[in-house]
Amino acid sequence: MTKNILYNEKVPEYWLTTEFFHAIQLLPELQKPTVVKYASKNATEGARWVVTLQHANESSGLYALADTWKKLYSENVELGYDLYFLIVNGYGAMMREYYPMFDRRFAPDQIDFNRCWTKPGEKGREDMPMVQREQIEELTEIILQTNPEYIIDVHNTTGKNKPLAFVQEKYAHSILIHNLVDHIIYSGPLPGSLLDRFSDICETITIECGKTGTLEAFTAGKEMINQCIQYKKEDQKKTYKNPLFYKELGRMVIKDKINFSFYNVKKETHLEKNKFFVRSDIEDLNQTSVQEFGPLGCYEGDDFPLCFLEHGLDKSEDYLQVCGREIEIAKPTYGLLFTTNAHNIRVTELGYLMERI
């Protein structure tokens, strides 16, 4: 019984006539979390799930799915497992009354969907609206009933990042993930994330296919989804490329009361006091050594503008330092998911730090 979500036993006919670059036209039909099944005639393996649009401003996965559906049906592709697609938050993507389409992670009457996947026995977030709680409960029941073997959660980044994947360490050396990306991050705990919820059930991978809204991200997302669909167990015997491995250390957050802006380090020298000026090229820090990149930005004021959180613990003194008016990262680490998207910085973080494994 699906009360708060939509469930389709096959891809609706209209969707198959929609070209991938017109996938935005499907959003009015995706106002509830929507499951679409591509059934196998002879399933001998556990189901595979491709999830997208958990964050309503990360659109590449939706376009990639529209392209994938057309290929599966036009070529009459037969699979040895049932394939499921889940489009989570078309509702949030369309909230144009408040902001442009595909502009925010979630609508004003929602919380982040990727913080809603509560494990058995966990209380979950108290600010979760009841409708989201019920949607996640229904989706979780359906996913578990399919005996999932692989779950691929497709995301974008708001900053310039090469395609990468988050995975729990026990799955980091899977041939599947080695064939998807060149950059793999051992994920730390992220309560409420889909990765945390299902990694104990099956191989669960969060892929970031690049900066949202770009052709490069769509292309990378489409190729990774195709790799996931075509992957066979006998491929475990094959040799693939060796990706770079990182361990997530924590995230950098601008304090709530601190005003911030961006500046060109080569041109601007006169900076306002008590305002944190972040380098306008901060996205170039992603997957780059902080020693190579240099200072994060400048600040002249009474209160330190940043904090570094390591799994919720403030470790700012270990990771951050001031040199004159410049704020530097004190340890030899690598950047990840740094962005100039001011909204995302405020609701999540400026960026993450990693260490190379």
Secondary structure, DSSP 4 states (H G I P E B T S, - for coil): --SSSEEESS--HHHHTS-GGGGGGGGGG-SS-EEEEE--SS--S-EEEEEE-SSTT--HHHHHHHHHHHHHHHTT---SS-EEEEE--HHHHT-TTTS-TT-SSS-TT---GGG--PPTT----TT--HHHHHHHHHHHHHHHHT-EEEEEEEEEESS----EEEE-GGGTT-HHHHTT-SEEEE----TT-HHHHHTTTSEEEEEEEEETT-HHHHHHHHHHHHHHHH--GGGGGS-----EEEEEEEEEEE-TT-EEEEE-TTT-----TTEEEEETTGGGGBTSBHHHH---EE--SSS--EEEEETTEE-HHHHEEEETTEEEE-S--EEES----HHHHHHT-SEEEEEE-
